[in-house]
Amino acid sequence: MATAAQTPRFTHPAARGTCPFAPPPAYRQAQQEEPVSRITLWDGSASWLATRHEDVKAVLADPRFSADSTRPGFPFLTAGVRQLNAGRPTFIRMDDPEHARLRRMLTGDFVIKKVEALRPRIQRIADDLLDRMTADGRTGADLVREFALPLPSLVICLLLGVPYQDHEFFQECSRVMLRRESSAEEVGAAQDRLVDYLNRLTEAKRTQPDDGILSRLVERGELTTAEIGAMGRLLLVAGHETTANMTALSVLALLRNPDQLDHLRRHPEAVTGAVEELLRYLTIVHSGLGRVATEDVDLGAVRIRAGEGVVCMISTANRDEDEFPDGDELDLTRDARRHLAFGFGVHQCLGQPLARLELQIALATLLRRLPELRLAVPFEDVRFRGDMLIYGVHELPLAW
Ligand code: HEM
C-alpha cells in the first residue's frame, strides 16, 4: 500500500499540451501509470491526485472526504482560492449537516420543473442578444462579450433579484477572483467589494422586496444579511462564469469538429445529448475539486491518511477509457450522461438543470439563426483561459 512518502509527479497545474481542449498530458500519463498519485501544489505543499472516473467518484461520494476548507490539509488550488475561503466560506466548502441545511434553502429554485418554466424567458433573452449582435447587417462579433457572457448573467440576475445594469462590476470582481495569478490581497479585495454590494442589496430587499431568491431568503428569516450575501455571491459567480465559458468553448469545439457541427445542424433535436457530450469533453472546471480526508481511507492501491488532501481531476475522469471509449473524440451521439463535469455526491452542482437549459437554448438558437457561423481569426490566435480557474476562451471572434 503506497502512502504519502511517494515522490510528487509534478506541480499542479501542469502545462497543457498541443490540443487546447484536452487535459494536460501529465494528468493522462498519471491516469495510466499511477491513477492515485502525489503532486505538489502552488505553495509547495503536497496533495494526492485522483485521475480515474471510479476513484474520483469514490472520493466525491465518500463523507470521509471533507469539502470543509477550514480543515487543516485542505488542498487549495491557488493563493486566491485560499483567500476566497478564508473569511466567509459558503456551503460549497462545508460538510453536512450544515451544508445540507443551507443548500436545501435553494433546491426548490433549481429543480427541473421550476427551471423548465424559465424556458420562454431564456429563449427570449437568447433571441434578443442575437438580434442585437446581427443588427444593421453586422457580419461579425465577439461571441463571449455579446452572447455567451450576457445570457447567463441576465438569467442569474433575474433569478437572484440583482440589477443587470451592475454586470460590469460583478463580472470584473469574479474575473479577479477566478484568475490564477491574482494575489490573495487582490482576491480578498474583489470578494469584499462583491460581498458588500450583495449585503447592501439584501438589506434593501427588507424594505423593497421582489420575487427574487435574495428577497425570498430575507423573508424566510433564518439567515443574517451576511449569510444571504455570501450565498448570493456563490450563486452570482457560479451562475454566470461557468455557463458563459461552456457556451463559447462549445461553439469553438463544434467549429473545429465540422462533422459534429453538421450532425447537430441536421438533428437539432439531439441538442440535449450534445450538451452532455460537450460538458464531458470540455470539462471547464479544469483545475479539479479539492477534498481532505478526515480519517485513513484506502483508495485504489493507496492509503490516504487523515488530514491529507486530494485533488479530484474530473477532466481526466471524463476521458477515462474504461468509462468513455475513445474519450478524446468529441462524439455527439455518445451517451455521456455519466460524466462528472458537474461533480458528484452531495456537492454536485446545484445549478445544473439551469446550466443545461441555458446551454441547450444558446447552442440551438445560434446554430439555427446563424447557419454560416465561422471563426473570424486563425485558430492559433484564440486565447484560451489556461490562466483562469474556469477554462474557456477569453474572446471568440466569429463571422457569419
Ligand atoms: C456549465 C455550467 C456549470 C458547471 C460546469 C458547474 C460545475 C460545478 C461543479 C463541478 C460543482 C461541484 C464543486 C465541488 O464539488 O467542489 C458545482 C457546484 C455548484 N454549482 Fe455549478 N456548474 C455550472 C453551472 C452552475 C450554475 C448556472 C449555478 C447557479 C445558478 C451553479 C451553482 C453551483 C452551486 C451553488 C454549487 C455548490 C453545490 C454544493 O456545494 O452543494 N453552477 N458546479
Residues whose N, C-alpha, C, O or C-beta is under 5 A from the ligand:
A	BS01	HEM	F91 I92 R103 L235 A238 G239 T242 T243 M246 V285 L289 L340 A341 F342 G343 V346 H347 Q348 C349 L350 G351 L354 A355
